[in-house]
Amino acid sequence: MSTSIRVAIIGGGLAGASLIHALIKFSHLDVHIFESASAFKEAGMAIGIARNAQASLELIGPSAAQCLERAGAVPMKGVRFMLAQGPGVGTVADEVDDVTQGQRLTSIVHRVPLLQELLADIPRERMHASKKLQSIDQNGSVCLHFTDGTTHECDIVVGADGVHSTVRKLVLGENDPTATPQNSGSWFLMTLQPFDKAQASLGKDLVNLEDAREYGWAGENTFLMHNILSGGELVQFAVASRDKLPESGSIEGWQRTVSAEEIKKLYKDWPPHLNKAINELLCTQPEHQAFYLWDHPKAKSYVSGAICITGDAAHSMTPWQGSGGGMSIEDSLILSALLGRSKTPVEALSALQVYDQIRRPRTQRIVESSRAIGTVLMGGDSEMGLEPEKLKSFMSRWDFIIDLDVKKHRDEALQMMEASLKDVTTV
């Protein structure tokens, strides 16, 4: 017979929302989610939910899979890696499509409606806004202390509080150098444009709902990406570049101002049709706020006692392989399967250990891979440069991410937990 297990999720973004959506169906889990902001909301770029993450949603349950469609996700028929500079300017360096692969690739969805759909059926009494975590006591049961003076007792704490994670510092220790993220030096500037306006600017060949594809254009220290979302109503248009690191070796600050003149200078040698689109879609206002791209160094563990971290709190990654959101969803599948299998708070502790063992190697590999991909996409790889011949099989670098057998991954986690619990009972 199962004993009630009290689970507290810190953070109401995609990682926390997908986890509570996955956990709420287990009647023996008393789950609550706490968000530091005054409301549960998301911000930032639209995200790609590739087939591995879509399979994870389906395994979580039909309601989770339906969230993607209801949020206006647009399935991409293909992804094209284009050259905007160098000897192959204007050509397709590499591409993948759903027909050739015989299976779905990825869908583009805005974070805001996806979050809303994931939380739509969660009982309101399980959701707590304006709750900023201050500290955690682990004397006997776990007690969360919030800055407003309130407390909450639980058995398990899941930190899903993003790249700025407070819980990560509690898991690893405040002075652990891997407890804080590192600035990659690259920045991203994104705008959402009405479909008709983006199509008029980029052309019908590049913006076509009937043949929806994601495009990534590589240049010299420059990058452009565009894709379709919100059921075909919007186009995400994003540019990126990399700043030179100062002598200190690191860049402080989470944002930087990018002027229209700086954008024009960065992209002045790009093909005329792309230069025109950048001017029309980004340079009609004097300046924008861009976001630096951060990622996490390898942590020694995602778990400490009854506390674990998930999503960006565990493995914040740069967006070059479009996998941050997908890894949060995979985390939620694995963690929910393990906690759902747990019959007591003691067994739930074993669940956290197995979660760490199975998820940390995969997610940390993607953090490192994405960092390297970013260098290639902005022409900074010393061996490949922007040479078409050397970039022919570039898209295969995504295979280990999207071709994961997610059901097997989940089943291996459950088998590891069974073995762990068996070892405990035989001691």
C-alpha positions as CSV (number, residue, x, y, z in Angstrom):
1,M,0.0,0.0,0.0
2,S,1.3,3.4,-1.0
3,T,1.9,6.2,1.6
4,S,1.3,9.8,0.6
5,I,4.4,11.5,-0.7
6,R,4.5,15.3,-0.5
7,V,6.3,16.8,-3.5
8,A,7.1,20.5,-3.8
9,I,8.1,22.0,-7.2
10,I,10.0,25.3,-7.1
11,G,9.4,27.2,-10.3
12,G,6.4,27.6,-12.6
13,G,8.0,27.6,-16.0
14,L,8.0,24.8,-18.6
15,A,10.0,22.4,-16.5
16,G,7.8,22.8,-13.4
17,A,4.5,22.9,-15.4
18,S,5.3,19.7,-17.4
19,L,6.3,18.0,-14.2
20,I,3.2,18.8,-12.2
21,H,1.1,17.9,-15.2
22,A,2.8,14.5,-15.2
23,L,2.6,14.0,-11.4
24,I,-1.0,15.1,-10.8
25,K,-2.5,11.8,-12.0
26,F,-0.8,9.9,-9.1
27,S,-3.3,9.9,-6.2
28,H,-0.6,9.1,-3.6
29,L,1.5,12.1,-4.6
30,D,0.5,15.4,-2.9
31,V,2.1,17.8,-5.3
32,H,2.3,21.6,-5.0
33,I,4.0,24.1,-7.3
34,F,5.5,27.4,-6.2
35,E,6.3,30.4,-8.5
36,S,8.3,33.4,-7.3
37,A,6.5,35.8,-9.7
38,S,3.0,37.1,-9.1
39,A,1.6,34.9,-11.8
40,F,2.5,31.6,-13.7
41,K,4.0,32.9,-16.9
42,E,6.7,32.3,-19.5
43,A,8.9,34.6,-21.5
44,G,11.5,34.3,-24.2
45,M,11.8,32.6,-27.5
46,A,9.4,30.1,-29.1
47,I,10.9,26.6,-28.8
48,G,11.2,23.5,-30.8
49,I,9.6,20.3,-29.5
50,A,11.4,17.6,-31.4
51,R,10.2,14.0,-31.8
52,N,12.0,12.8,-28.7
53,A,10.1,15.5,-26.6
54,Q,6.9,14.8,-28.4
55,A,7.2,11.1,-27.6
56,S,7.9,12.1,-23.9
57,L,4.6,14.1,-23.9
58,E,2.7,11.1,-25.3
59,L,4.2,8.8,-22.6
60,I,3.3,11.3,-19.9
61,G,-0.3,10.9,-21.1
62,P,-2.8,12.0,-23.8
63,S,-3.6,15.3,-22.1
64,A,0.1,16.3,-22.2
65,A,0.4,15.5,-25.9
66,Q,-2.8,17.4,-26.7
67,C,-1.3,20.5,-25.0
68,L,1.1,20.9,-27.9
69,E,-1.6,21.1,-30.5
70,R,-3.8,23.3,-28.4
71,A,-0.9,25.7,-27.9
72,G,-0.7,26.3,-31.7
73,A,2.4,24.3,-32.4
74,V,3.3,24.1,-36.1
75,P,5.0,20.9,-37.3
76,M,8.0,21.6,-39.4
77,K,8.3,19.6,-42.6
78,G,12.0,20.1,-42.6
79,V,15.0,22.0,-41.2
80,R,17.4,23.7,-43.6
81,F,21.0,24.8,-42.7
82,M,21.9,27.6,-45.1
83,L,25.0,29.5,-45.8
84,A,24.7,33.3,-45.8
85,Q,28.4,34.0,-46.4
86,G,31.5,32.1,-47.6
87,P,32.1,30.1,-50.8
88,G,28.6,28.5,-50.7
89,V,26.7,31.7,-50.1
90,G,23.0,31.2,-50.7
91,T,23.1,27.4,-50.8
92,V,21.7,24.7,-48.6
93,A,24.6,23.2,-46.6
94,D,22.6,20.4,-45.2
95,E,18.9,19.6,-44.4
96,V,16.6,17.0,-43.0
97,D,12.9,16.5,-43.7
98,D,10.1,14.4,-42.5
99,V,9.6,12.5,-45.8
100,T,13.2,11.4,-46.1
101,Q,13.4,10.4,-42.4
102,G,9.9,8.8,-42.5
103,Q,9.0,10.4,-39.2
104,R,8.2,13.7,-37.6
105,L,11.0,16.2,-36.9
106,T,10.0,19.0,-34.7
107,S,7.2,21.4,-34.0
108,I,7.6,25.1,-33.1
109,V,5.5,26.5,-30.3
110,H,5.5,29.6,-28.2
111,R,6.2,29.1,-24.5
112,V,3.3,31.1,-23.2
113,P,0.4,29.1,-24.6
114,L,2.2,25.8,-24.0
115,L,2.6,26.7,-20.3
116,Q,-1.0,27.8,-20.1
117,E,-2.2,24.5,-21.5
118,L,0.0,22.4,-19.3
119,L,-1.4,24.1,-16.2
120,A,-5.0,24.5,-17.4
121,D,-6.3,21.4,-15.5
122,I,-4.1,21.7,-12.4
123,P,-6.2,22.4,-9.3
124,R,-5.8,26.0,-8.3
125,E,-5.1,25.0,-4.7
126,R,-2.0,23.2,-5.8
127,M,-0.6,26.4,-7.5
128,H,1.1,29.1,-5.4
129,A,2.3,32.4,-6.9
130,S,4.4,35.1,-5.3
131,K,6.4,32.5,-3.4
132,K,10.1,33.2,-3.6
133,L,12.2,30.5,-1.9
134,Q,14.5,31.7,0.8
135,S,15.9,28.5,2.4
136,I,15.2,24.8,3.0
137,D,15.5,23.0,6.3
138,Q,16.0,19.2,6.3
139,N,15.7,18.4,10.0
140,G,13.3,15.4,9.8
141,S,10.7,16.4,7.2
142,V,11.7,19.0,4.6
143,C,10.5,22.6,5.4
144,L,10.5,25.3,2.7
145,H,10.9,28.9,3.9
146,F,9.7,31.7,1.6
147,T,10.6,35.3,1.7
148,D,7.0,36.3,2.6
149,G,7.4,34.5,5.9
150,T,5.3,31.4,5.0
151,T,6.5,27.8,5.1
152,H,5.6,24.5,3.5
153,E,6.4,21.0,4.6
154,C,7.1,18.2,2.1
155,D,9.1,15.0,1.5
156,I,10.7,15.8,-1.8
157,V,11.7,19.2,-3.4
158,V,12.2,19.6,-7.1
159,G,14.0,22.7,-8.2
160,A,12.7,23.8,-11.6
161,D,13.6,27.4,-11.0
162,G,15.6,28.0,-14.2
163,V,19.1,29.2,-15.1
164,H,19.1,31.6,-12.0
165,S,18.2,28.6,-9.8
166,T,18.3,29.0,-6.0
167,V,17.8,25.3,-5.5
168,R,20.9,24.4,-7.6
169,K,23.0,26.3,-5.2
170,L,21.4,24.4,-2.3
171,V,22.1,21.1,-4.0
172,L,25.7,21.8,-5.0
173,G,26.8,24.4,-2.4
174,E,27.0,28.1,-2.7
175,N,30.7,28.1,-3.3
176,D,30.7,25.3,-5.9
177,P,32.0,26.8,-9.2
178,T,29.4,24.7,-11.1
179,A,26.5,26.2,-9.1
180,T,26.3,29.3,-11.3
181,P,26.0,29.5,-15.1
182,Q,28.6,30.7,-17.5
183,N,28.1,33.3,-20.2
184,S,28.9,32.0,-23.7
185,G,29.6,35.5,-25.0
186,S,26.9,35.0,-27.7
187,W,23.6,36.9,-27.7
188,F,20.3,36.4,-29.3
189,L,17.7,39.0,-30.4
190,M,14.2,37.7,-31.2
191,T,11.1,39.3,-32.7
192,L,7.7,37.8,-33.4
193,Q,6.2,39.1,-36.7
194,P,2.8,38.7,-38.3
195,F,2.9,35.9,-40.9
196,D,2.0,38.2,-43.8
197,K,4.6,40.8,-42.9
198,A,7.4,38.3,-42.5
199,Q,6.4,36.5,-45.7
200,A,6.4,39.8,-47.6
201,S,9.9,40.6,-46.3
202,L,11.5,37.1,-46.7
203,G,9.5,35.8,-49.6
204,K,7.0,33.0,-50.1
205,D,9.8,30.4,-50.8
206,L,11.1,30.9,-47.2
207,V,7.9,31.5,-45.3
208,N,5.2,29.1,-46.4
209,L,2.8,27.5,-44.0
210,E,2.0,24.7,-46.5
211,D,5.7,23.8,-46.6
212,A,6.7,25.0,-43.1
213,R,10.4,24.7,-42.5
214,E,12.9,26.1,-40.0
215,Y,15.8,27.9,-41.5
216,G,19.1,28.6,-39.9
217,W,21.5,30.9,-41.8
218,A,25.2,30.8,-40.9
219,G,27.6,33.8,-41.4
220,E,30.8,35.2,-40.1
221,N,30.1,35.8,-36.4
222,T,26.5,36.2,-37.4
223,F,23.4,33.9,-37.5
224,L,19.8,34.2,-38.5
225,M,16.9,31.8,-37.8
226,H,13.2,31.9,-38.7
227,N,10.3,29.6,-38.2
228,I,6.5,29.6,-38.1
229,L,4.4,29.2,-35.0
230,S,1.0,29.9,-33.4
231,G,-0.9,28.0,-36.0
232,G,0.6,30.0,-38.8
233,E,-0.2,33.4,-37.4
234,L,3.3,34.4,-36.4
235,V,6.9,34.0,-37.6
236,Q,9.8,34.0,-35.2
237,F,12.8,35.9,-36.6
238,A,16.0,35.9,-34.6
239,V,19.6,37.1,-35.1
240,A,22.7,36.3,-33.1
241,S,26.3,37.3,-32.8
242,R,29.2,36.8,-30.4
243,D,31.0,39.5,-28.4
244,K,34.7,39.4,-27.8
245,L,35.5,38.3,-24.3
246,P,37.2,40.9,-22.1
247,E,40.5,40.2,-20.4
248,S,38.7,39.0,-17.3
249,G,37.5,36.1,-19.5
250,S,33.8,36.5,-18.7
251,I,31.0,38.9,-19.6
252,E,28.8,40.2,-16.8
253,G,25.1,40.9,-17.2
254,W,22.2,38.9,-18.7
255,Q,21.2,41.4,-21.4
256,R,22.8,43.9,-23.7
257,T,21.4,46.7,-25.9
258,V,21.8,46.2,-29.6
259,S,21.3,49.3,-31.8
260,A,19.8,49.2,-35.3
261,E,23.1,50.6,-36.6
262,E,25.1,47.7,-35.0
263,I,22.7,45.2,-36.6
264,K,23.1,46.8,-40.0
265,K,26.9,46.7,-39.7
266,L,26.9,43.0,-38.6
267,Y,24.8,41.9,-41.6
268,K,25.8,44.4,-44.3
269,D,27.7,41.7,-46.3
270,W,24.8,39.2,-46.2
271,P,22.8,38.4,-49.4
272,P,20.5,41.3,-50.4
273,H,17.2,39.6,-49.7
274,L,18.2,38.7,-46.2
275,N,19.8,42.1,-45.5
276,K,16.5,43.6,-46.7
277,A,14.5,41.4,-44.3
278,I,16.7,42.2,-41.3
279,N,16.4,45.9,-42.0
280,E,12.6,45.7,-42.4
281,L,11.9,43.5,-39.4
282,L,14.6,44.6,-36.9
283,C,15.9,48.0,-37.8
284,T,12.8,50.1,-37.8
285,Q,13.3,51.0,-34.1
286,P,16.6,52.5,-32.8
287,E,17.5,49.7,-30.4
288,H,16.6,46.3,-29.0
289,Q,17.3,44.3,-25.8
290,A,19.2,41.1,-26.6
291,F,19.8,38.3,-24.3
292,Y,23.2,36.7,-23.6
293,L,23.2,32.9,-23.9
294,W,24.3,31.1,-20.8
295,D,24.8,27.4,-19.9
296,H,25.8,25.4,-16.9
297,P,29.2,23.7,-16.2
298,K,29.0,20.0,-15.4
299,A,27.5,19.5,-12.0
300,K,28.6,16.5,-9.9
301,S,25.0,15.7,-9.1
302,Y,21.5,16.8,-9.7
303,V,20.5,15.5,-6.3
304,S,21.2,16.2,-2.6
305,G,19.1,14.1,-0.2
306,A,15.5,15.0,-0.7
307,I,16.2,17.8,-3.1
308,C,16.8,17.5,-6.9
309,I,17.0,19.9,-9.8
310,T,15.4,19.6,-13.3
311,G,15.2,21.6,-16.5
312,D,17.3,24.7,-16.8
313,A,18.1,24.6,-13.1
314,A,20.0,21.3,-13.8
315,H,21.3,21.8,-17.3
316,S,20.8,25.2,-18.8
317,M,22.0,25.0,-22.3
318,T,22.4,27.4,-25.3
319,P,19.6,27.2,-27.9
320,W,21.8,26.1,-30.8
321,Q,20.4,22.6,-30.9
322,G,16.9,23.6,-29.8
323,S,16.8,21.1,-27.0
324,G,16.4,23.0,-23.8
325,G,12.6,22.7,-23.7
326,G,12.7,19.1,-24.9
327,M,15.1,18.1,-22.1
328,S,12.8,19.7,-19.5
329,I,10.0,17.5,-20.8
330,E,12.2,14.4,-20.9
331,D,13.2,15.1,-17.3
332,S,9.5,15.4,-16.3
333,L,8.7,12.0,-17.9
334,I,11.5,10.2,-16.1
335,L,11.1,11.9,-12.8
336,S,7.3,11.4,-12.8
337,A,7.6,7.7,-13.7
338,L,10.1,7.2,-10.8
339,L,8.1,9.2,-8.2
340,G,4.9,7.6,-9.4
341,R,6.5,4.2,-8.8
342,S,7.6,5.2,-5.3
343,K,5.3,3.9,-2.5
344,T,6.9,5.8,0.4
345,P,9.0,8.9,1.0
346,V,12.1,6.6,1.5
347,E,11.5,5.0,-1.9
348,A,11.2,8.5,-3.4
349,L,14.7,9.2,-2.2
350,S,15.9,6.2,-4.3
351,A,13.9,7.6,-7.2
352,L,15.9,10.9,-7.1
353,Q,19.2,9.0,-7.2
354,V,18.1,7.0,-10.2
355,Y,16.9,10.2,-11.9
356,D,20.3,11.7,-11.5
357,Q,22.1,8.6,-12.8
358,I,20.0,8.4,-16.0
359,R,19.4,12.0,-16.8
360,R,22.7,13.7,-16.0
361,P,25.0,12.1,-18.6
362,R,22.5,12.7,-21.5
363,T,21.7,16.3,-20.6
364,Q,25.3,17.3,-19.9
365,R,26.4,15.9,-23.2
366,I,23.8,18.1,-25.0
367,V,25.0,21.2,-23.1
368,E,28.5,20.6,-24.5
369,S,27.3,19.7,-27.9
370,S,25.1,22.8,-28.2
371,R,28.0,25.0,-27.2
372,A,30.2,23.5,-30.0
373,I,27.3,23.8,-32.5
374,G,27.0,27.5,-31.8
375,T,30.6,28.0,-32.8
376,V,30.0,26.2,-36.2
377,L,26.8,28.2,-36.9
378,M,28.6,31.5,-36.6
379,G,31.5,30.4,-38.8
380,G,33.9,30.1,-35.9
381,D,35.0,26.5,-36.1
382,S,38.7,26.5,-37.3
383,E,38.4,23.2,-39.2
384,M,35.0,23.6,-40.8
385,G,34.6,27.4,-41.3
386,L,31.8,28.0,-43.8
387,E,33.0,25.4,-46.3
388,P,30.0,23.6,-47.9
389,E,31.9,20.3,-48.4
390,K,32.8,20.1,-44.7
391,L,29.2,20.9,-43.6
392,K,27.4,18.3,-45.7
393,S,26.5,16.0,-42.8
394,F,26.2,18.7,-40.2
395,M,22.6,17.9,-39.2
396,S,23.6,14.4,-38.2
397,R,24.9,16.0,-35.0
398,W,21.3,16.1,-33.8
399,D,20.7,12.4,-34.2
400,F,21.7,11.4,-30.7
401,I,19.2,13.9,-29.3
402,I,16.1,13.2,-31.4
403,D,16.6,9.5,-32.1
404,L,16.5,8.5,-28.4
405,D,14.0,5.6,-27.8
406,V,12.2,7.5,-25.0
407,K,10.1,4.5,-23.9
408,K,13.2,2.4,-23.5
409,H,14.9,5.3,-21.6
410,R,12.0,5.4,-19.2
411,D,11.8,1.7,-18.8
412,E,15.6,1.5,-18.0
413,A,15.0,4.1,-15.3
414,L,12.3,2.0,-13.7
415,Q,14.4,-1.1,-13.9
416,M,17.3,0.7,-12.2
417,M,14.9,1.7,-9.5
418,E,13.6,-1.8,-9.0
419,A,17.2,-3.0,-8.7
420,S,18.0,-0.2,-6.2
421,L,15.0,-1.1,-4.0
422,K,15.8,-4.8,-4.2
423,D,19.4,-4.1,-3.0
424,V,18.0,-2.1,-0.1
425,T,15.7,-4.9,1.0
426,T,18.4,-7.5,0.8
427,V,20.9,-5.6,3.0
